[in-house]
Amino acid sequence: MTDPTTLLNAIDNRREVEPDAADPERTVAELARALGAHGITLPSLGLDGPSMFQPFVPPLIELGCVTEDTARKIIQALTTRDSR
């Protein structure tokens, strides 16, 4: 059986991306920290599995469904940021 890490490395090597392209896992972590600074947690935040296997498309970041309370926190954080 093929090691999943080997498979993912092979897929990443096939992707046609810029050499200095952002790391999607790092982006997810940064987004989680930025949202956390506003008291916001997105339980489904992560990389979209199916997009990880598309050789010519960068992986998508899954934000997932949120409660109304979380949506309001996001609105408040964005509104506060825009008014500065």
C-alpha positions, -999 to 999 in steps of 0.1 A, spaced: 0 0 0 13 35 -9 21 58 20 -4 88 19 25 112 24 42 99 -7 9 102 -26 4 138 -15 40 147 -23 36 133 -58 4 153 -62 21 185 -50 49 179 -74 25 178 -103 9 211 -94 18 240 -117 22 268 -91 46 296 -87 78 287 -68 70 313 -41 33 304 -39 17 305 -4 14 273 15 -23 266 19 -18 248 53 0 278 66 -28 301 52 -54 280 71 -34 283 103 -30 321 99 -67 325 92 -76 304 123 -53 326 144 -67 359 129 -103 347 135 -94 335 170 -81 370 178 -117 381 173 -131 352 193 -142 334 161 -138 297 156 -148 280 123 -151 243 132 -149 232 95 -119 254 86 -94 234 67 -83 223 32 -109 211 8 -100 174 2 -112 170 -34 -93 201 -45 -61 187 -31 -62 161 -59 -66 185 -88 -31 188 -104 -36 223 -120 -57 241 -94 -45 254 -61 -62 238 -31 -93 254 -19 -98 265 17 -130 251 33 -146 276 56 -177 255 62 -211 263 78 -214 285 108 -240 294 133 -257 328 131 -238 339 162 -205 331 144 -217 349 112 -225 380 133 -190 379 149 -174 378 115 -196 407 104 -186 427 135 -149 419 130 -150 430 93 -171 461 100 -148 472 128 -118 467 105 -134 486 76 -143 516 98 -107 522 110 
